[in-house]
């Protein structure tokens, strides 16, 4: 089969990335924060809508004031996967749950019928820069699961499967799905990823110069949407087509996809794949439902209940610097 027929679409990377069903949204956060002060704050204040990188400021405050991040905000009807590579995130939510995770950990949150949560990026290092690098991915829920009780699972990096090629040139983090003999940790029970035939995959490839890796066809072939996101690196070859600009490459699910790093430095690729849910998607801000009437109901419910209210003293919650990685759920605290 020709390369042209294996690759069906090529898109420039934006903020957010273009995604295919069952995914709704994907952003790559890479920020080079300076040293933090004793309160884990940045040296400048955010303006509440700081999403721009500049030559003078290689980091973004997002919706944070002195601590970067996203103070409390609501969601309904989908899931968030926060897949970290560097840096830490402090989580709080309207259920009274909390946590600090990062440096390879994955948080998988089913928002279901509604939850408010905050995601802040405390600058823990006072003696060196604070680099934050992670993906946030929104995964849709089928209509039958949109109003389930919210919950999340924490996948500590010590338990997340990693594949290292025999030649030592390729490393693959399997955040979700199956690759070779590796199988990702279980998703939340109501996730689309928990469906036996969803063939959901979220994987991160790190290829050293000269690396060559072949991704096997999906079990369900062309029923599965599969996209490779060339995130970082000089140039890569995907299915015999070379790319020197970072981009999203949609490929057939029934073909072997060979990726080669022809550059002089490390190249990084994110893979998102899954069987489409094939239901209407109506999104307004933080809510994703099937009809406009359901969106209106979501706003009404949030205004009436605040999805349980906010049990924390601040919208921008961060924990003590020496707290370490932890998760607090149902009043039970656990650590890696």
GIKA-V669085 format. One record per residue. N is the residue number from 0. RES is the residue in one letter. PHI is phi in whole degrees, 0 to 359 (NA if undefined). Layout:
BEGIN
{{N,RES,PHI} {N,RES,PHI}}
END
This chain:
BEGIN
{{0,X,NA} {1,X,283} {2,X,302} {3,X,302} {4,X,277} {5,X,286} {6,X,265} {7,X,261} {8,X,200} {9,X,230} {10,X,231} {11,X,294} {12,X,282} {13,X,243} {14,X,227} {15,X,272} {16,X,284} {17,X,286} {18,X,231} {19,X,243} {20,X,312} {21,X,267} {22,X,273} {23,X,247} {24,X,190} {25,X,206} {26,X,230} {27,X,247} {28,X,260} {29,X,226} {30,X,228} {31,X,256} {32,X,285} {33,X,282} {34,X,297} {35,X,271} {36,X,269} {37,X,296} {38,X,265} {39,X,65} {40,X,256} {41,X,279} {42,X,285} {43,X,240} {44,X,265} {45,X,277} {46,X,257} {47,X,89} {48,X,207} {49,X,259} {50,X,238} {51,X,250} {52,X,268} {53,X,225} {54,X,298} {55,X,275} {56,X,223} {57,X,277} {58,X,206} {59,X,236} {60,X,269} {61,X,57} {62,X,263} {63,X,282} {64,X,268} {65,X,255} {66,X,257} {67,X,297} {68,X,137} {69,X,231} {70,X,302} {71,X,312} {72,X,204} {73,X,267} {74,X,215} {75,X,207} {76,X,94} {77,X,204} {78,X,235} {79,X,245} {80,X,248} {81,X,249} {82,X,255} {83,X,263} {84,X,238} {85,X,219} {86,X,83} {87,X,231} {88,X,231} {89,X,260} {90,X,252} {91,X,221} {92,X,213} {93,X,285} {94,X,272} {95,X,88} {96,X,277} {97,X,200} {98,X,175} {99,X,230} {100,X,215} {101,X,159} {102,X,55} {103,X,110} {104,X,285} {105,X,230} {106,X,252} {107,X,239} {108,X,247} {109,X,268} {110,X,282} {111,X,52} {112,X,286} {113,X,142} {114,X,207} {115,X,256} {116,X,215} {117,X,238} {118,X,225} {119,X,247} {120,X,245} {121,X,295} {122,X,271} {123,X,289} {124,X,274} {125,X,263} {126,X,255} {127,X,202} {128,X,299} {129,X,249} {130,X,264} {131,X,244} {132,X,211} {133,X,197} {134,X,251} {135,X,244} {136,X,237} {137,X,258} {138,X,246} {139,X,289} {140,X,248} {141,X,293} {142,X,304} {143,X,290} {144,X,242} {145,X,293} {146,X,246} {147,X,284} {148,X,293} {149,X,289} {150,X,195} {151,X,220} {152,X,240} {153,X,250} {154,X,253} {155,X,288} {156,X,297} {157,X,298} {158,X,251} {159,X,287} {160,X,296} {161,X,230} {162,X,257} {163,X,243} {164,X,296} {165,X,299} {166,X,276} {167,X,76} {168,X,264} {169,X,232} {170,X,236} {171,X,233} {172,X,265} {173,X,260} {174,X,286} {175,X,204} {176,X,97} {177,X,231} {178,X,211} {179,X,53} {180,X,261} {181,X,270} {182,X,228} {183,X,300} {184,X,295} {185,X,297} {186,X,289} {187,X,303} {188,X,298} {189,X,265} {190,X,289} {191,X,301} {192,X,293} {193,X,275} {194,X,289} {195,X,302} {196,X,257} {197,X,288} {198,X,48} {199,X,292} {200,X,220} {201,X,227} {202,X,220} {203,X,236} {204,X,254} {205,X,241} {206,X,244} {207,X,282} {208,X,306} {209,X,86} {210,X,293} {211,X,224} {212,X,218} {213,X,249} {214,X,266} {215,X,287} {216,X,298} {217,X,290} {218,X,298} {219,X,261} {220,X,59} {221,X,286} {222,X,289} {223,X,258} {224,X,279} {225,X,222} {226,X,229} {227,X,252} {228,X,251} {229,X,280} {230,X,269} {231,X,217} {232,X,132} {233,X,278} {234,X,197} {235,X,222} {236,X,246} {237,X,238} {238,X,51} {239,X,70} {240,X,249} {241,X,271} {242,X,235} {243,X,249} {244,X,251} {245,X,295} {246,X,199} {247,X,255} {248,X,241} {249,X,273} {250,X,234} {251,X,291} {252,X,275} {253,X,256} {254,X,237} {255,X,292} {256,X,248} {257,X,266} {258,X,240} {259,X,228} {260,X,267} {261,X,263} {262,X,272} {263,X,263} {264,X,236} {265,X,289} {266,X,248} {267,X,233} {268,X,225} {269,X,258} {270,X,249} {271,X,237} {272,X,213} {273,X,171} {274,X,286} {275,X,296} {276,X,284} {277,X,60} {278,X,233} {279,X,301} {280,X,240} {281,X,239} {282,X,241} {283,X,221} {284,X,59} {285,X,272} {286,X,244} {287,X,228} {288,X,231} {289,X,257} {290,X,222} {291,X,294} {292,X,298} {293,X,292} {294,X,295} {295,X,300} {296,X,293} {297,X,298} {298,X,297} {299,X,298} {300,X,296} {301,X,294} {302,X,297} {303,X,278} {304,X,245} {305,X,54} {306,X,51} {307,X,102} {308,X,83} {309,X,245} {310,X,276} {311,X,257} {312,X,291} {313,X,224} {314,X,290} {315,X,256} {316,X,279} {317,X,229} {318,X,257} {319,X,306} {320,X,303} {321,X,268} {322,X,295} {323,X,78} {324,X,284} {325,X,199} {326,X,223} {327,X,241} {328,X,222} {329,X,53} {330,X,66} {331,X,246} {332,X,263} {333,X,230} {334,X,230} {335,X,304}}
END
